[in-house]
Amino acid sequence: MTTSTPVPRVDLTATETGELDRLARDVEACAAALEQARSALGEAAGRIAAGHGRGGPAAVAARVGWSRQHVSTLTAAHRRQQTEQDAA
C-alpha cells in the first residue's frame, strides 16, 4: 500500500480570486437568464400551438426541435391555465 502526501493548497492572489469570483457570478447570471428564456419559450410554444388547434403542436415542435408530445403537453398546460384564468 502506498501513501501519498497531501498537496498543499496555495494562496490565490487577489487578482485571481477576483477573476474567479466575477466569472462565477457571470455563470450564475447566465444560468438564471437561460432558465427564464427556456420558460418563456415553453410558454410561447404552448400558446402558439394552442392557437392553431390540430397540427399546431407538430408545427411548433418541428420549428423548435422538440418532440410533438412535449409541445402537446405545453399546449395542454396553456389551455388549463387559460381555463383557470377565465374561471377566476
Sequence and secondary structure as in RCSB ss.txt:
>XXXX:A:sequence
MTTSTPVPRVDLTATETGELDRLARDVEACAAALEQARSALGEAAGRIAAGHGRGGPAAVAARVGWSRQHVSTLT
AAHRRQQTEQDAA
>XXXX:A:secstr
             HHHHHHHHHHHHHHHHHHHHHHHHHHHHHHHHHHHHHHH TTHHHHHHHHHT  HHHHHHHH
HHHHHHHHHHHH 
